[in-house]
Amino acid sequence: MMKKIIKINITLIVLLMSLLSCGGGEPEVPIVGKITTIDNIFNYESLTNSGFEKSKSYKVDDLPEANSAYYGWKKVGEEGRKDFEIRIYDSHQDAVEFGEFFADEATGEDAIIRKSDASWKEGIKDRRTISTPTDGGSIGAAIGSKSSPKYGDYIIYGNLIILCEGWDKEESISRCSSFVQNLE
């Protein structure tokens, strides 16, 4: 009888472990393309309705054809709060034609994070993150440096340019993809 109880308990433990390893956790978010043409025209309200929390509004006088730009955060799955910079244009074509250069300059391992070198200087301090010798530095930063680029990459989604926090392109694009999931 004791052997039967032990056998049943072991079976239940194995079943429970397989259920937890297979089904626990959040569903995977489909990755969006770097540039996604869609018909929707998004505005600030679209961002806030999707869970974006604005920390700052930026002046866009020196950002060609942009209507507005914001720095803030949004909860990304189990990761918690992550930073985003969002630039809003009249159309997808304007975002690509006038904004892609500035987004390229502000993201990736070669991102320009010094005000004296940046083409668009507004919000430059928010595009930096601190790196230490213990975290191995980060993209574009030697070990021990004091700051490095915050945004590993960006997406152009309709009329939005979204710069997404991440140590590398893959992590950033994954977070950008999560960002647009609830966008209306």
N, C-alpha and C positions, 0 to 999 in steps of 0.2 A: 504494500500500500504506500509506504514511504517513497519507494522508487517512482511510483506513478505520480505522486504529488510533485516530486522534484522535476520529473520529466515535463509535466504540465507547466510548472513555473518557469523552467528554462525556455520552453516554447513561447510562453507569453512574453518573456523578456526579449527574445530574439524578434518577435513580431513587433513589439513596441519600439525597439531600436530601429528596425527597418522603416517603420512609419515615420519616425522622427527624422531619419536621415533623408528620406525621399520627399516628404511633403512639407516639412517645416520650413519656414522662411517665406520671403515675399516672392511673388512671381517675377520673372525676368522682364525687364522693360525692353521693348524693341528699340534698336538703335536707329536714330534718324540720320539721314545724309547730312553732309557738311553744308550743302545748300539745298533747301527744300522749297520748291515753288508750290504755294497753296493759294487758294482764292481768298481766304479770310484776311481781313485787315484788322490787326490787333491794336488796342490802345491801352492806356494805363489801367483802366478798369478791368480789362482782360487779364492783366498780370495779377492784380490784387485778388480777383475772383479765383485764381488758380493757386493762391496761397503765398504769393510773393509779398514780402514785407520790405517796404522801402526804408532805407537808412538815410539816403541823400538823393537830392535832385541835382543834376549837373547843368551848367550853362552850355548850350550847344551852338553858340554864335560861331565858333571856329571849327565846328564839325559839319561839313557841307551837307546840306539838304536834310539833316536830321531834325525831327520835330521835338524830341525830348530824349533824355538819357537818365538812367537811375542806377544807383548802387544799393544793393540790399541782399536779402537772404531768403532762402526757402528750405523747408525740411525736405531732405532727399532720402526716402525710405528709412532704413534703420541707421543710416549714417548720421542723421541729425541735420543741423543747420549747415548749409554751404552758401558761400557768397556767389553772387552773380552781378554782372553789369549788363544792363539792357539798353539798347539804343533803338528808338522807334522812328521809322521813316514813313512817307506817304504810301509807298508801294514796294513790292519785292524788287522790282527793277532798280529803284533808287537805293535800296539797301545794298544791293550787289554793286551797282555802278559807283556810288559815292562812299559807301561805308566799308567795303571789303579791305581796302588798303589800311585803314585805321585799325580795323580789328586784327589784321595780320601783324601789324606793328606792336600791338598791345598783348599778344598771346604767344605761347610756345617758348621753347628754350632760348630763342634769340629775342625775346620781348624787350622792348625799350621801356625801362622803368625809372629812368632818370628824366626829370622835368626838362633839363637843358637839351636833351636829345629828342624828345617826343614831338611829333607833329601836332597832336592834340593834347594839351597839357592838363586839361581839366580832369580831376580825379586820379591823377598819376599815383598819389600815395596809396590809394585804395587798391591799386593793381600790384602791390608788393606784399610779400609775406616774409616773415623772419625765418631764417634757417640757422641751424646750429651744427657744430661738429658732430653731435650725437645722432642727428637725423640724416647724416650723410649729405647735407646740402639739399638742393633740389634743382629742378631744371634751370639751366643757365647760371648756376651759382657754384663756385668752388667751395669745398668743405671749409667751414669756418667763416664764411661771408655773413654779413648781417642781413641782407635782404635778397630776395629772388622773386621771379615772376609768380603771381598768384594763379593766373589763368593759363592752363596748359593748352587750351584751344577754345574755339567758338563755333557756333552754327549761325547760319542765316536761315530763318524759318519764317517764310512769308515776308512781312515788312519789318521783322525784328532781327536785330543782331544780338545774340546772347553770348557773352563771355562767361565761361564756367570754371569755377575753382577746380584745380586738380594738379597733381604733380607731373602728369604726362598727358599726351593727347587722348589716349584711350579712356583714362579716368574722367577727363573733362567732357568728352563726347558722351560718355555714359550718363553723366550728371545733367548735361544739356538735354539728353533724350528724356530723362526723368522729368525735367522741368516742363517740357511741352506736353506731357501726357494729359494734364488737366486743363490745358489752355483752351478757352472758348472764343 
